[in-house]
Amino acid sequence: MLKTLIDALALISTWEVIIAMFAASVYGLVIGSLPGLSATMATALLVPVTFYLSPIAAIATIVAASSMAIFSGDIPGALLRIPGTPASAAYADEAYAMTRKGQAELALGAGVWFSAVGGIAGVLSLMILAPPLAEIALSFSTFEYFWLALLGLMCATLVARSSPVKAIAGMFLGLLVSCIGIENPGGVPRFTFGITDLFGGIEPIPALVGVFAVAQVMRAMLTPEPPPLPRRKFGSIMAGQWKLTKKYHWQMTRGNIVGIIIGVLPGAGADMAAWVSYAMSKRFSKEKEKFGTGHVEGLVEAGASNNASIASGWVPSLLFGIPGDTIAAIAIGVLYMKGLNPGPTLFTEKASSMYAIYLMFIIANILMIPLGIAMIRVAAYILLAPRSTVMPIIMLCCAVGSFAIGNNMFGVVTVAAFGVIGYVMEANGYPVAAMVLGIVMGTMVEQAFVTSLIKSDGSILPFFERPVAAILAAMAIGALLWPVMVWVWRKVKPMQTAAATTR
């Protein structure tokens, strides 16, 4: 283990990794602080850059940018009441209320400090959970992998904030996209319509850039420019944070635990973790009446939770290739591109690379404190950048990056098409995260299913005969039926109520 740790330190001690991590940290802070630009979008725009980096430096950029962007979304939320990222939306009103009370430093300081603490807690969960799970996963056959992948897809529909039916529809659309091309067990061209560029299928990365970056630019074109940030000088950002840590240590711990659990669930991510933790903080608080008036307790718990979920979201990603959230889905694409194929063997064959990822997460969260404080102080200048300048630059990055993926115009067309699809889906309440999960995991589900059928000579029984496969099957089928049961209950309950009142 010591030798592996020394090898990991050697991997991250190169100038390439150090510069890449620092540059990605600054980039993530800037993108996250601009209202409407999410951490997922920041990560997606980095993918073309990773082509020219070594595997460890490429992963370093993803780790640093995503961690920083999740935190810096708190800055416009606290100062303008406009959350920079969806994860910050859970407590933007509370943070803004604190700013109006003259406590902007306390609100933003809590965001920096508890995001860093939560991030480190998430890394510890990754270090503790991943190796033993990898040992178990080595005994998995294609039967278990099929049910595991299906369970991951179903979890995405359960945790969706919109209608579960719409989430399932989005997931099926993603699965349909993953069927395109000839890279299937039968080697038969599907949904290619005679277009040779479609024979290779739709790559996940252009689809991700389209639905998260281009769709966001389209939404920004149709929404008014946010109000300018009033100029002000900040006092000490970190003053009082240790006192808050001692006072709200249980809330911080609970936020870390909730964030870790939600991060491991496929498709959930930091957004869900922040909303659930803020709701729990309000539900169990001894000072419920203070929530909404500028009370820091909710910020402590939600801030710790959203960054804890970032690292723990890598657990299913590294072990099974099942993304814990949309950022992890992009990371999986980069891992495959760099030859670090996700799976339990990654922890045995390339253990030093795994330890390097752990160390990069820890360094990124430590860096968050000084860089976050600096970012808060220059926020007034960053937020003055007009949207009419920022959005064209983002579109240019999307176009250049998508062309670089395959060195042809088909990548650019793919990104544009998925931008339109993403915009239409979001406008009608269909979660794009469910579609992305379908695209990323569709091939894995199909290959595991077909391989298992070949093994069993066409029999379905072996899918349920192995103990672990039977447990996973029960969970996956339960997750599939749950939205249907909820829908039936909502239809039946008003009828029962109406019948009771007529009596």
N, C-alpha and C positions, 0 to 999 in steps of 0.2 A: 504493500500500500504506500509506504514511504517513497519507494522508487517511482511509483506511478505519479505521486504528488510532485516529486522533483521534475519528472518529465513534463507534467502539465504546466509547472511554473516556467520551464524552459520554452514551452510553446507560446505562452502569452507574454514573454519578456522581450519579444522582438519589437523593433521600432515600428514595423508595419502594423502589428496588433495594437500597440500603444497609441499611435497616431489615429488609426481607424476608430478605436474606441472613443478617444477624446472628440474627434470630429463628429462622430455619430451622436455623442451625448449632446453636443451643442446644437446639432441639427434637430434632434428629437425635442429639445427644450423649446426651440423656436417654432417648429411646426405645431407642437402640442399647445403652445400659448396663443396661436392664431385661432380665433373662434371658427368652429365648423370643420377644422382639419383634424381628423382623428389620429390616434396612435397607429391604427391599422393602416391608414393611408400613408403615414410617415414611413412605416416599415415597407409597404408595397413599393414606394418610390425608390427605396434603397436597393431593391433587387438588381437592377441593371449594373449598379456600382459593384456588387458582389462578384460579378463575372470576372473582374480583374484582380480579385484578392485571393489570398490563400484560404483554405477551408476555415481555419481558426479565426482569421481576421474577418472573414465574411460573417461568421456567426457572431463575432464580437459586435459588429455594427448593428445587427438585428437586436441583440440583447440590450445594448446601451440605448439605442434610439427608442425602443418600446418602453423601457423602464422610465426614461426621462419624459417622454411624451405623455404618459399616463399622469405623472405628477403635474407637469406644467399646464395641463388643462385646467387646473385649479386657479391659475392666476387671473385670466379674464373672467372666470366665474365669480371670484371674490371682488374684483374691481369693477366689473361691468354688468354683472349678473347674466353673462353669456358664457356658458361652459365651453372650454376649449375642446374637450373630448366628451363622448357620451358618458364615460365613467364619472366625470366631474358633475354631470347634470343632477345626480342624486342629492347633492348637498350645496349646489350653487346658491340657492335662495338663502340658506343658513349663513354661508360665508359672506354673501353680500350684505346681509343684515348686520353682521359683525363689522364690516367696513363702514357702514352708515353710523354705527355706534363709536367709530374711531378706533376699532380694534383690527385694522387690516393686517398689521404686523403679526398679531397673535394667530389670526386665521391662516395666513400664508405660511407662517413658521410651523404651525401644526401640520399643514400640508406637506412641507418638506420633511420634517422630522419623522412623522408617523408613516409616510410613504417609504422612507428609507428603512425604518424598522420592520415594516410589513414585508418589504422586498427581501430583506435578509432572512426573515422567518420563512418565506416561501422557498428560498434557496435551501435552507436546512431541511424542509420537507422533501424537496427534490433529492437531496443527498441521502436522506433516511429511507424514503419510500422506494426509490427507483431500483437500487441493487437487489433487495429481497424479492421485489416483484419481477425483476428480470430472471431470477432463479426459477420462479414459478412459471414464467412465460416460456422458458426453454422447453418445458414439457408439453406445451400447447401444440395441438395438431391443427389442420385446416378447419376441422369442425368447430373448435373453440374460437379460432380467429374469425370465422364467419359470424357466429353469434355475438362476439365482442364488437365487431364492426357494425353489425345491425343494431346492437344496444347503443353504440355511440351515436348513430344516426337518430335513434328514437329519443335519446336524451336531449338532443338539440331541439326537438319539438316540444318536450316537456318544459324546458326552461325558457322558451321563447316568451317575450313580453306580449306579443300579439296573440291572435287566436291560434290554438294548436292546429286547427285544420289548415290555416294559411301557412303555418310552419311546415306541415307535412307536404303541402302543395309545393312550397319552395324547395324542400328536400328532394321531391320526385323530379322537379325540373333539373336540379343539379345531377341527379342520377342519369337522367336522359342525356344531358350534355356529355357525361362521362362515357356513354355508349358510342359516341361518334368515333369513326375511324376503323382501322383493321386490327388494332392492338387488343384483341379479345381472344379467348381460348379457341374459338373456331377459325380465327384469321379471316373472317368474312367482312367485307366493307359494309358499314352500317351508317345510314343517314349522311352519306357523303354527297349524294345528288350529282355524281360525276365530277366533283371538284377535287382535283388532286391534292390541294393544300389540306383538305379535311381528312385525307387518308391517315395522317399521323395523329389525328384526334385533336381535341382542344386542350392545350397545356393549361394547368391550373394558374400559373403565375399571371399571364395576360388577363385571364378572367378575373382574378383578384384585383389587379390594378384597375381594370375597367369598373367593377361594381363599387369599389371603395373610393378611388381617386376621381375618375371622370364623372361618375354619378354625383359626387360631392360638388364638383365644379358646376355641374348643371343646376344643382339645387341652389348654390350660391348666386347664380345668375338671376334667380327668380325671387330672392329674398332681399330685403333692404339692407344697406350698409349699417353695421353696428355703430352706436354713438361713439364719439371720440373719448379717449380716456382722460379724465381730468389730471393735470400735472400736480404731483405732490412728492414730498420727500419722505422716505421711509426711515423709521427709527431702527432699533435692533430687532432683527427678524427672529432670532433664536431665543430672545429673552422670555423666560417663563415656561419653556418647553419641558425642562426636567421636572418642574412642579406639576405640569399637566400629566406627565408620564406617571408620577407617583399617585396622583389623584385618580386618574382613569386607567390604572394598570389592568384592571379586569376587562374594561371595554376594549382596550388595545389588544389584549390576549384573545378575547372573543372574536374581534375583527380579523385577527391573523388566522384563527382556526376556521372561521367561516370562509375566508378568502381562499385558503388552501383546499378546503373541501369542494368549493364551487369551481376552483381552477381545474381540478382533476376531472370534473364532469365535462365530457365533450360538448363543445359549442356554447358553453356558458360565458366564461371570461370575466374581465375586470368590470364591465358595465353591470352585469348581474350581481357580482360580489358587492359593489358599492351600494346598489339599491337595497339589497337584502340586509346588509349590515346597518345601513342608516335606519331602515324600518325596525330592525331588532333593537338598535340603540334607543329609539324613541319608545318602543313597546316596553322595555325593561328599565327605563330610566326612572330615578326617584324624583326627577324634576321635569316631568313631561310638559308642563305648562310653559317652560322656557324654550322649547323647540319651535323654530320659526321666528324667534325674536332675536337671534344672534347668539346661540348657545354652542360652545365649542365641542361638547361631548359627542355629538353626531359626526363631526368632522374627524375626531380622533379615531373612532371605530371604522368609519367608511374609508378614510385615508389609509389606515393600516390594511384593510381588507383588499382594496383594489390592486395594490402592488404585490401583496402576498399571492394573489391568484395568477399573476404573470408568470412567476417561476414555477408554481405547482402545475400550471397548464402544460408545461413541457414534459411532465411525467408520462401521460398517455402518448404524447407525440414521439418521444424518444424510444419508448418501449414497444409500441404497437403501430406507430405511424398514424395514430388517430389524434387529430388536433384538439387540444383542450379549448382553444379559442381561435379567432381569425388570425391573430398574430402568429400563433403556433402553426397554423395552416401554411402561412407564408414561409415560416422557418423550415417546415418539412420539405417544401419545394427547394429551398436553398441547400438543405442537407443532402437531398438526392443529387442535386446538381454537382455538389462537391465530393460525392463518393462516400458520404457518411450516412449510408442507408439506415433509417430507423429500424429498430428491432432489438430483441434481447441480446443478440450476439454483439451489438455495439458496445455493451458494457464489459465484455470479455476480450474481444479482439482489438478494440480501440479505447481502452479504459482511460488512457492519458488524455484523450480528446474530451471524454466525459468530465473528468476532473477539471480540465481547462474551462469547460462551460460553467461548472459550479463556481470556479474562481472569478470568471468574468462577471457573473451575476453579482457576486459579493462586491467586487471592485466598482461595478456600475452603481450600486446602491450607496456605497461610501462616497463616490464622486458626486452623487446627487445632492449632497448637503452643501458643499461649497459652490458648485455650479448653479444649484437651485437658488441660493441666496443671491448670487450675481445676476441670475436671470430675473429675479423679482425686482432688483434695483434698475435694470435696463428695460423692464417691461413696458414702460411708458413709450419708449422709442420704437420697440418692436411692434406694438399694437397700433402705432400711427401709420404703418404701411397700408396703403389703400388696397382694397380688394381687387380693384381693376388692374393692379400691378402684380399681385400675388397669384391670382388664378391663371393668367396666361402662362406664367412661368411653370406652374404645376402641369398644365396641359402639354407644354413643350417637353417637360421631363417624361411624361407618360408616353408621348409619341416616340421620343428618342429611345427610351428604355424598351418599349415594345418592339421597335425595329431591331434593336441589338439582340433580342432573344433568339430570333431565327434568321436575322439578316435578310428579311423580306418584308413586303408591305402587308402580308397576311396577318402578321402580329399586330400591326397598327389597326387594321380593320377589326380584328378580334377584340382589342381593347375598347374601341369605339362602340362596337355592338353591345358588349357587356356593360358599358357605361349607360347606354340607353335602357337595357334590361334592368340594371340596378336601380336606375332612377324611377322607372315605372313601377317596379316592385315596392320600393320604399313609399312612393306616393300613394299606393293602394294598401299599405299595411302588411305587405308580405316580407318577412325577415330575410335579408340577403345572406345572413350568416348560415342559415339552414341550407340555402342553395350551394354556398361555397363548400360546406361540409359534404354535400352530395357529390360535388365535382371531385373533391380531393379523395374521398373514400369509395367512390363508385367502383373503380377498377379492383380495389382490394376485396370488396364484397363479392363481386362477380367471380373473380379468380378463385377465392376460397370456396365459394358455393360449387362451382363446376368441378374443381379438383376433388372436393369431398364426394360429389356424386360419382365421379370416375372411380374413386377408391372403394365406394360402397356398392359399385355395380348398379347404380340407379336407385338404391334403397334409401328411404328417408329415415329409417329407424336409427342408424348410427349417429345421426345428428342429436339424438336424445339419450343414447345409451351410456356415454361417458359421463361420470358424475359432474365434472366442471362444465361440460357442454350443456348438460341438463339444467344446471343452475342458471347459466347465462341465457339459455333459451327461455326459461320461465321469466327472467327479468326483462328480456327483449320483448316477449309477447305481451307482458304486463304493461310495459311502456307504450306499446303500440295500441293496446285497448284502452288505456287510461283517458286519452282525449275523447274517445267515443263515449265512455262512461260519464265523463263530465258533461258532455253535450246532452246526453239523455237525461241526466239529473237536472240540468237547467230547464229542460223542456217539461219534465214531469213535476218538478217542485211547484211552479206557479199553478198548475192544474190541481194539485193536492191542496194548496192554500185556498184557491177559489172554491173548491168543493167543501172545505171546512167552514168557510165564511157563509156559504149558502145554507148550511145546516143551522 
